[in-house]
Amino acid sequence: MESLIFIAIFLIWILSIVAVFWVYSDAKDKQGTNLGCLWALVVFAAGPIGLIAYLIVRNK
């Protein structure tokens, strides 16, 4: 049971790191390096809420 919890936490951690890198590269391509870094920090700090905010704002 403890190993399943560890695996779940590890997978969530990996997904959050992947999301930060994806947001950075996507925002950098669309808006430039400075905003890519800013959005990556927002997603890193706010987690899923930051990712949802980026997905809403990026389609402008």
N, C-alpha and C positions, 0 to 999 in steps of 0.2 A: 504494500500500500504506500509506503514512504517513497519507494522508487517511482511510482506513478506520479506522485506529486512533484518530485524532483524533475521528471521528464516534462511534465506540463509547464512548470515554471521555466525550464530551460528553453522549451519551444516558444513560449511567449516572449522571452528575452531575445531570442534569435529573430523572431518576427518584428519586434520593435526596432532592432538594429537595421534590419533590411528595409523597414519603412523609412527610417531616417535617411539612409543612403539613397533610396528611390526618390524621396521628396527633394533631396538636395540636387540630384542629377536632373530631375524633371524641371524644377524651378530654375536651375542654372541655364538650361537650354531655352526656356521660355522667357525668363526675365533678367538673366545675368547672374554673375557669381555672388554679388552682395546679397541679393534677395534669396538666392538659393541657400546661402549660409543662414540667413535669418529664419527662413521657413524650416530648415533642418533643426535649428535650435528650438523653435516653437514646438515642433513635433516631438523632439527629445524631452522637453520640459512638460508638455501637456499630455503626451501620450495619444490615445485614440481620439480625444477631443481635438487636439491639434491637427491630426491627420484628416479628420472630417472637415475641419475649417479649411484646410488647404484644398481639399477636393472640391469644396463649394467655391472658393475664391479663384481657383486656377482656371476655371472655364470662362472667365470674363473676356 
